[in-house]
Amino acid sequence: MRQYIRKWIDRYFSDPQVLSLIFLLVFGAVIIFWLGHMLIPFFAAIIIAYLLEGIVLRLERVHMPRKIAILAVFLLFIASLIMLIVGLVPLLLQQIGQLLQEIPSMVAAGQKRLMLLPEKYPDFISEAQINHVLNFFSMEFTKFGQHLLSFSLSSLRGIITLMVYLILVPLMVYFFLKDKNLILQWASAFLPENRGMATEVWAELNRQITNYIRGKSYEILIVWGASYILFILLKLQFAMLLSVFVGLSVLIPYIGAIFMFFPVTLIAFFQWGIDINVLYTMVTYIILQMLDGNLLAPLLLSGVVNLHPVAIILAILIFGGLWGFWGLVFAIPLATLIHAVMKAWINRLK
């Protein structure tokens, strides 16, 4: 048995390049696990730099000097950030405040409408079932109120942290763009000498993750804009607030679309009651998600992430269980990393 285990270890782990790659992966996982919450601005700056680097490269292709291209793209990023803070954030805060004020009246109106169902459809719905549903929603709204209270008590600290992030993240984005090659050379000096396999994995991962981030960013903007237009045409309340979350929900494949179906339907029900407009809202939302899943996402991410849907769902379950919300968001990039490592490892063995 020992000889069998030793042969297996010698076959798969005797290569110094494999050991170097394993060391780098373990080291990176430990850093993220212990310091991940502190490094959120760092990761956010890297993601934004990935997005802006694509624009810089396109400007370089038309013979614009890199320094001028970086300056122009960075100024465009700052202008977009200011427009976002000035234009979108106040509107979202206004709709959040309006929603919080209307929740009691919306719940009361919803209770009255639900209590009418046993009278209209006694063969399908009983009063006990309605009471069970109302008790469930009452408990959930109570928990929501407690979370909101705790958030309001720590809001001052959150505002200060956000202000610091708004200064640090743009600075890091600028330096990532400006000193990209210097940073990569500096980081490579700390890597093991036998890093040929790690370099191969990084090249594959860098290509796929870069395209994935850009494709997902375009998908978020398109789904956000399309859902906002649909909600405005349907005259649904809190259209901007709902559309923002519908756009962000594409970060979590399958689960995000299903999760956002319920708040959209609830808002429609509280606004119109048992009405044909609720059905219109549900149908248009389903059509939008079908178009996104079957047309838009394959078009933007074609050939970027070569993962089976079962592998994606498995990654969401595993990393979501390990790291919660952030595990759900980064499930596909992490699964892509594992896929790239396995692919390089198998090629190395062959």
N, C-alpha and C positions, 0 to 999 in steps of 0.2 A: 504493500500500500504506500509506504514511504517513497519507494522508488518510482511508483506511478505518479505521485504528487510532485516529486522532484523533476521528473521528465516533463510534466505538464508546465511547471514553473520555468524550467530551462527553455522550453519551446516558446512560451508566450512572453516571458519577462526577462530574458537574458540579454536582449538587445539594449545597449545604453541609450539609444534614442527613445525607446519605449519608456524606459525608466525616467528619462528627462521629461517626457510629456506627462507621465503620471505625476511627477513631482510638481510640475507647473499647475496641473489641474487641481491637485489637492491644496496647494498653496493658495490658489485663487479662490477655491471654495471656502477655505478657512477665513480668508480676508473678508469675503462677502458676508459670511455667516456672522462674524463677530463685529464687523464695522459697516455692514451694509446700510443701516439706518443713518449713519453719519455721512456716508458717501453718496447720498441721493443727489445733491447738487452736482457732484463730479460725474455721475452716470448720466444725469440730464444734460450736462454740457457736452458729453461725448456723443449722445444721440443727436443733439442739435448740430454739432460739428459735422457728423456724418451727413446730415441733410444738406447743410450749406456747402460742404466740400464738392458735392455733385454740381452745384451751380458754379462754383469757382472753376472746376475743371472745364465746364462748357465755355466759360468766358476765356479761359486759356486757349481753347481750341480755335477761337477767333482772333488769336494773337494779341490778347490783352495781357500785360505783365501781371504776374501772380500777386504782387503786393497791391497793385491797384484793384485787381479783381477781389482780393480779400477785403480791402477797405470798402469797396462798393457793396459787396454782399453783406458785410457786417452792418453797415449803415442801414441797408434795407431790412435786416433782421431787427435792429433797434427800433426803426420806424414802425414795423409790424407789431412789435411788442408793445410799444406805446399806444398804438391804435387799439390793440386788444385790451389793454388795461383801461383805457379811457372810454372805449365804446362798448365792449362786450361785458366786462366785469360788472359795471353798475347796473346794466339791464338784468343780468343773472341774479344779482343781489336783490334787485327790486322784485323779481318774480319769486325768488325764494321767500322773501318777507311776505309777499302777498299770499303765497301758498300756505305758509305757517298760520297766517291770520284766518284763512278760509277753511282750514282743516276741520275745526269743530262744526261749522255749519255744513260742510260737505259730508262729514260723517253722519250728522243728524239727518240730513236729506237722504243719504244713502240707506240709513236704517228704515226710514219711512217707506222708501221704494221697495226695499227687500221684504218688508212685512206685508206688502200687498201681493207678493208672489203666491203664498199659500192660498189666498182667496181666488186668484185667477187660475192657478194650476194646482188644485188640491191633489190630483192623481200623481203628480211628479215631485212636488216639494211640500214638505211638512213644516209646521211652525218650529218644531224642535230642531230641525236642520238649520233653519234660518237663525235661531238663537245660538246654535253652536258656531256658525260662521261669524255672527256679530261678536260673540265672546272672544273668538280668535283675533279678529281685527282690533277689538278694544285692547287686548293685551299687547298686540304689536305696536299700536299707536302710543301706549303707555311707555313701552321700551324706547320708542323713537323720541318721545318727549324727554326721557331721562338722558339719552345720548345727546340730545340737543342742548340740555341744561349743562351737562358736563363740558360740551364743546364751547358754550358761551362763557363758562367760567375760565377756560384756558384760551379764549380767543385772543387776548392781549399778547400772550406769549407766541401764539401762532402768527399774529400779524407782524411781530418783530422778526420772527424766523423767516417769514415770507419776504420781508424787506431786505434782509441779509441775502437771501437766495437771489433776489432780483438784481443785486449788485454783483454777487460772486459768479453766478452762472454766465452772464454775458462776458465777463472778464475772462473766464476759463475758455469760453467758446472762441474768443478772439485769439488767445494764445495757442489753442489747439490748431487753429487754422494757420496762424502765422509761423509757428515753430513745429509744425507737424513732423518734418524729417528729423529735426534735432531731438524731439521727444522720443521718437522711435529708436534713434541711434543710442540715446541715453539708456532707454529701457533694455535694449538688446545687450548692453554691456553687462547686465546682471544675470543674463540667461546662461544656462549651461552650454558648454561647447558642443556637445552632441545634441543639437536641436534641429536636425534636418526634418524629422518627422513632425515636430512641433511647428516648424515653418510651413510645412505642407498643409497641416490642419489649419493654421492661421490664414493661409492664402485662400483656402476653400471657404472657411467661415467668414472671412472678411468680405469676400465677393457676395455670398448669399445674404449676410446680415445687412450689408449696405443696401442692396436692392430691396430687401424685406422692409427695412425702415422707411425707405422712400416710398415704396408701394403702399405700405400701411398708412403713411401720412396722407398720401393722395386719397386713399380709400376713406379715411376719417373725414376729410374735408368734403368729399363728394356726398357721402351718406349724410353728413350733418346738413349740408345745403339742401339736398333733396328732401330729407325729412322735414326740415323747416318750411319749405315751400308747400309740402303736402299738408302739414298741420295748419298753416295759414289759410290754405284753400278750404280746409274743413272747418275753419274757425274754432279750432281747439284751443283751450286756455293753456297758458304757460308753454307756448309753442317753442320759444327759444330755449328754455330750460330743458324741455324734453328732447329737443333735437340735438342739443349738445351731448347729452348722455347717450342718445341713440348712436351718434357718431363715434363716441369713445367706446361704445360696446363692441365694436368690431375688433378691438384689441384682444378680446377673449372669444375665439371662434366658437360658434354654436351656442355656448352657454350665455354669452352676452346678449345675443338676439332674443333668446327665450326669456331671459331675466327682464329685459326692458319691455317685453310685451305686456306684463302685468301693470306697471305704473301708467303706461299709455292707455290701457283699457280702463283702469280705475278712474283716471282723470276724465275720460270720455263719459263713463257711467255717472260720475258725480255731477258732471255738467249737464247731461241730457237725460239721464235716467234710462229706462228701458225704451230705447228709441232706435230708429233705423240709422241715425248718425253714429251710434256706437258700433254697429255692424260695419258701416263704411270705414270707420277708423281702424277696426281690426283687420279688415280685408286689405286696405291700402298698406298698412304696416307689414302684413305678411307678404304682399307682392313686392314691397321695397326690399325686404330681407331676402326673398328668393332671387330678385335681380342682382342683389349684392353678392350672394353666395354662388350663383351659377353663371354670372356674366362679368360683373365688375372685378371681384377678387381674382378669378382666374386670369382676367386680362391684365391686371396690374402685377400679379405675382406669378405669372406663368414661368415655370422652370426655376423659380427662386428657391422655394422650399420643397424639396422632393420627399415629402412625408405623406404616408397614407393617413386618411382621416382617423383610423383607429389609433395610430401612433400619436396623432395630435390630441385626441381625447384622453389617451393614457397619460400623456405629458401634462395635460391640464389637471388631471386628477392627482398625479404624484406631486408636482411642484406646487399646485394650489394647496394640497394638504400640508406640505412642508413649510411654505412661506406665505400662505394666505393670499391676499390680493395681489401682491407683487409677484408671487409665484404664478398666478394666473396670467398676468400681463406678459411675463417673460418666459412662459412655458415653451412657446415655439422657438425662440432663439436658443434656449437651453437644449431643447430636443435636437435642434440643428447642430449644436456643438457636439452632442453625443453621437449623432449620425456621422459627422465629419471625422470624429476620432475613430469610430468603428471602421469607417471606410478606409482611412489611412492605415489602421492596424492590420486589416485583412490584406490590403495591397502589400504591406511590408512582409507579412508572413508568406505570401505567394512569391 
